[in-house]
Amino acid sequence: MHVRAGCELAIETDAACPVVAMLRPRAGRARWRVNGRAGFAPAHGFGEYVDGFGNRCQRFTLPEGLTRIRVDAHARAEPELAVAPEAPAVDPAALPAQTLQFLLPSRYCPSDRGAMLERAQAIAGDTAPGYAQVEAIRRWIGTHLAYRHGVSDASTDAQDTLVHGAGVCRDFAHVGIALCRALDIPARMVAGWLHALKPMDMHAWFEAYVGGAWHTFDATQDRPRGGRVVIARGRDAADVAFLTSYRPLRAVSVQVWTELDGDG
């Protein structure tokens, strides 16, 4: 399926503010509008680069005052998620080298804590190692954690979310990643857009490496759902932030939209 998707951010600053953004799909094309005009002005110093995870990053400077940034993208999204209930776990000795970093604990996914392993083992029980374990984790998160705004902030990690018993999509993804890594299953965070998400917003989920491939899991949804436009992948939210600023700023508003592209 082909999707037209995009977002518009209204950002206010009291002084010039350097930022790094991830606001366009990893694959596909996009058009920028800044304050109603096509593209960035020379004063923004706009540049784009690819980071170590293969994400497209935009680097620019916001001037003092209010700036509206809009990106309209065209991307392909899989209409259905590939599910593989019988996919086995891959022994760490046989994992591809590029997946090993996704076994390590990271800032928001403290998978090396004893309590995290105990929780993961309790959730997985006698489930067959691999996809079935990850699905058990996804299902447990969806039924035991409440989706609630205002419980977490930028410092909340997976262990905090388990204590609070609630969070948002980013928090659910962190818990899933940490529990998978505790079981020696590589897991990574994904940020992007989900077609027909309600309410529509920036979204996050996780992927786990089982059966020799990466598979998608989303504890905020009650069934496997396709229509996902991937913007960034990384170890956790620190690697896939939609906007990283190096001066104070205020996000006045954020709008996200998706629609099926009949021309695709």
HELIX and SHEET records of a PDB file:
HELIX    1   1 PRO A   42  HIS A   44  5                                   3    
HELIX    2   2 PRO A   92  ALA A   94  5                                   3    
HELIX    3   3 ALA A   97  LEU A  103  5                                   7    
HELIX    4   4 GLY A  114  ALA A  124  1                                  11    
HELIX    5   5 TYR A  131  HIS A  144  1                                  14    
HELIX    6   6 ALA A  158  HIS A  164  1                                   7    
HELIX    7   7 CYS A  169  ALA A  182  1                                  14    
HELIX    8   8 ALA A  237  ASP A  239  5                                   3    
SHEET    1   A 5 ARG A  37  ALA A  38  0                                        
SHEET    2   A 5 ARG A  29  VAL A  34 -1                                        
SHEET    3   A 5 GLY A  65  ARG A  76 -1                                        
SHEET    4   A 5 HIS A   2  THR A  13 -1                                        
SHEET    5   A 5 ARG A 250  LEU A 260 -1                                        
SHEET    1   B 4 GLY A  47  VAL A  50  0                                        
SHEET    2   B 4 ARG A  56  LEU A  62 -1                                        
SHEET    3   B 4 CYS A  17  ALA A  21 -1                                        
SHEET    4   B 4 LEU A 243  SER A 245 -1                                        
SHEET    1   C 2 ALA A 146  TYR A 147  0                                        
SHEET    2   C 2 ALA A 166  GLY A 167  1                                        
SHEET    1   D 4 ALA A 213  PHE A 217  0                                        
SHEET    2   D 4 HIS A 203  VAL A 210 -1                                        
SHEET    3   D 4 ALA A 187  LEU A 194 -1                                        
SHEET    4   D 4 ARG A 228  GLY A 234 -1                                        
END                                                                             
